[in-house]
Amino acid sequence: MKREDRAFINQMVRELEQSIRNLAAEEQRLVAKLGEARVAELLGYWQKRLPADEEEAFKLTLDHDDKKLTWIWFRLRRARQSRAQAGQALMRGGT
């Protein structure tokens, strides 16, 4: 792997790690604000554990903070996947 490519991937990983830290901090803030019971409901929705008819009804109850938390979960999952792929690319690229 070219040195420029390694440098690019390393920079991308640093940016992803910063994004993950920021998102995780916002997740903690929202979890504290929404409360354990609501977060448990949202997690069931997020993990698609609700029957289709209940999911549609549940969507109608979502407010801004609920939607923001699920958006954060999506972004965290994506950022972590991207970070893992970048790490794998570095390992495959050798030294």
LOVOTI-269937 format. One record per atom (N, C-alpha, C, O, CB): residue in three letters; x, y, z. Coordinates in steps of 0.2 Angstrom, whole numbers, plus 5000, padded with zeros to 4 digits. Glycine has a CB too. Example, Ala and Ser with C-alpha at 12.3 -4.5 7.8 and 13.67 -1.06 7.14 Angstrom:
BEGIN
ALA506649725039ALA506249785039ALA506649845039ALA507149835042ALA505749785045SER506449895035SER506849955036SER506450005039SER506750065040SER507049975029
This chain:
BEGIN
MET500449945000MET500050005000MET500450065000MET501050065004MET499550005006LYS500350114996LYS500650174996LYS500650215002LYS500150215006LYS500450224990ARG501150255004ARG501150295010ARG500650345010ARG500350355015ARG501850325011GLU500450375004GLU499950425004GLU499250385006GLU498850415009GLU499850454997ASP499150325003ASP498550295005ASP498450275012ASP497950285015ASP498550225000ARG499050255015ARG499050235022ARG498850305026ARG498550305031ARG499750205024ALA499150355024ALA499050425028ALA498350445027ALA498050465032ALA499550475025PHE498050435021PHE497350445020PHE496850405025PHE496450435028PHE497150435013ILE497050345025ILE496650295029ILE496750315036ILE496250315040ILE496850225028ASN497350325038ASN497450345045ASN497050405047ASN496750415053ASN498150355047GLN497050455043GLN496650515044GLN495950505044GLN495550535049GLN496850575039MET495750465040MET494950445040MET494850415047MET494250425049MET494850395034VAL495250365049VAL495150335055VAL495050385061VAL494650375065VAL495650275057ARG495550425061ARG495550475067ARG494850515066ARG494550535072ARG496150525066GLU494650535060GLU494050575060GLU493450535062GLU492950555065GLU493950605053LEU493450475060LEU492850425062LEU492850415069LEU492350415073LEU492950355059GLU493450415073GLU493450405080GLU493250465083GLU492850465088GLU494150385082GLN493350525081GLN493150585084GLN492350585083GLN491950605087GLN493450645080SER492150565077SER491350565076SER491050525080SER490550535083SER491250545068ILE491350465082ILE491050415086ILE491050445093ILE490550435097ILE491450345086ARG491550475095ARG491550505102ARG491050555103ARG490650555108ARG492250535104ASN490950595098ASN490450645098ASN489750615098ASN489250635102ASN490450695092LEU489650575094LEU488950535093LEU488850505100LEU488250505102LEU488950485087ALA489350465103ALA489250435109ALA489050475115ALA488650465119ALA489850395111ALA489350535115ALA489150585120ALA488450615119ALA488050615124ALA489650645120GLU488250625113GLU487550645112GLU487050585113GLU486550605116GLU487450665104GLU487250525112GLU486850475114GLU486750465121GLU486150455123GLU487150405111GLN487250475125GLN487250475132GLN486750535135GLN486350515139GLN487850485136ARG486850585132ARG486350645134ARG485650635133ARG485250645137ARG486650705130LEU485550605127LEU484850585125LEU484550535129LEU483950535131LEU484750575117VAL484950485130VAL484750425134VAL484550445141VAL484050425144VAL485250375135ALA484950495144ALA484750515151ALA484150565150ALA483750565155ALA485350565153LYS484050595145LYS483450645144LYS482850605143LYS482350615147LYS483550695139LEU482850555139LEU482250515138LEU482050465143LEU481450445144LEU482350475131GLY482550435147GLY482350395152GLY482450315150GLY482350305144GLY481650405155GLU482550275154GLU482650205153GLU482050175149GLU482150135145GLU482750165159ALA481450185151ALA480850155148ALA480750175141ALA480650125137ALA480250175152ARG480850235139ARG480750255133ARG481350235128ARG481250215122ARG480750335132VAL481950235131VAL482550205127VAL482350135126VAL482550105120VAL483150215131ALA482150095130ALA481950025129ALA481450015123ALA481549975119ALA481749985136GLU480950055123GLU480450055118GLU480750075111GLU480650035106GLU479850105119LEU481250125111LEU481550145105LEU482050085103LEU482050075097LEU481950205106LEU482350055107LEU482750005105LEU482449945102LEU482649915097LEU483149975111GLY481849925105GLY481449875102GLY481249895095GLY481249855090GLY480849865106TYR481049955094TYR480849985087TYR481449985083TYR481449955077TYR480550055088TRP482050005085TRP482650005081TRP482849935079TRP483149935073TRP483250045085GLN482849895083GLN483049825082GLN482449785078GLN482549725077GLN483249785088LYS481949815076LYS481449785072LYS481149725076LYS480949675073LYS481649765065ARG480949735082ARG480649685086ARG479949685087ARG479549645090ARG480949675093LEU479649745084LEU478949755085LEU478549725079LEU478849725073LEU478749835085PRO477949695080PRO477549675074PRO477449735069PRO477449795072PRO476849645076ALA477349725063ALA477249775058ALA476649825060ALA476749885060ALA477049745051ASP476149805063ASP475549855065ASP475749895071ASP475549955071ASP474949815066GLU476149865075GLU476349905081GLU476849955079GLU476950005082GLU476649855087GLU477349935074GLU477849975072GLU477550045069GLU477750095070GLU478349945067GLU477050035065GLU476750095062GLU476450135067GLU476450195067GLU476150065057ALA476050105072ALA475750145077ALA476350185082ALA476250235084ALA475350105082PHE476850145083PHE477450175087PHE477750235083PHE477950285087PHE477950115088LYS477850225077LYS478150285073LYS477750345074LYS478050405074LYS478150265065LEU477150345075LEU476750405076LEU476850435083LEU476650495084LEU475950385076THR477150395087THR477250425094THR477950455094THR478150495099THR477250375099LEU478350455089LEU479050475089LEU479150555089LEU478750585085LEU479450445083ASP479450585094ASP479650655094ASP480350665091ASP480650615089ASP479450685101HIS480550725091HIS481150745089HIS481750715092HIS482150685089HIS481250825089ASP481750705099ASP482250675102ASP482250595101ASP482850565100ASP482250685110ASP481750565100ASP481650495099ASP481950485092ASP482450435091ASP480950475098LYS481850525087LYS482050515080LYS482850535080LYS483250495076LYS481750565075LYS483050585084LYS483750595084LYS484150535087LYS484650525085LYS483850665088LEU483850505092LEU484250455095LEU484350395090LEU484850365090LEU483850425102THR483750375087THR483850325082THR484350345076THR484650295074THR483150305079TRP484350405074TRP484750425069TRP485550425072TRP485950405068TRP484650505067ILE485650435078ILE486250425081ILE486450355081ILE487050335079ILE486250455088TRP486050315083TRP486150235083TRP486350215076TRP486850175075TRP485550195085PHE486050245071PHE486250225064PHE486850255062PHE487350215059PHE485650255059ARG487050315064ARG487650345062ARG488250305066ARG488750295063ARG487650415064LEU488150295072LEU488650255076LEU488850185073LEU489350165072LEU488450245083ARG488250155071ARG488350085067ARG488750095061ARG489250055060ARG487750055066ARG488650145057ARG488950155051ARG489650175052ARG490150155048ARG488650205047ALA489750225057ALA490450245058ALA490950185061ALA491550185059ALA490450305063ARG490650145065ARG491050095067ARG491150045062ARG491750015062ARG490650055073GLN490750025057GLN490849985052GLN491350015047GLN491849975045GLN490249975048SER491350075046SER491850115042SER492550105045SER493050095042SER491650185040ARG492550115051ARG493250115055ARG493550045055ARG494150035054ARG493150135062ALA493049995055ALA493349925055ALA493549915048ALA494049875047ALA492749875057GLN493249935043GLN493449925036GLN494149955035GLN494549925031GLN492949945031ALA494150015037ALA494850055036ALA495350015040ALA495950005037ALA494750125039GLY495249985046GLY495749945049GLY495949885045GLY496549865045GLY495549935056GLN495449855042GLN495549795038GLN496049815032GLN496449775030GLN494949765036ALA495849865029ALA496249895023ALA496949905025ALA497449885021ALA495949955020LEU497049935031LEU497749945033LEU498149885035LEU498749875033LEU497749985040MET497749835038MET498049765039MET498249735032MET498749705032MET497649725043ARG497849735028ARG497949705021ARG498549735017ARG498849705013ARG497349705017GLY498549805018GLY499049835015GLY499749825017GLY500249855014GLY498949915015GLY499849795023GLY500549785025GLY500849845028GLY500449895030GLY500949755020THR501449845029THR501849905032THR502149945027THR502449995029THR502349875037
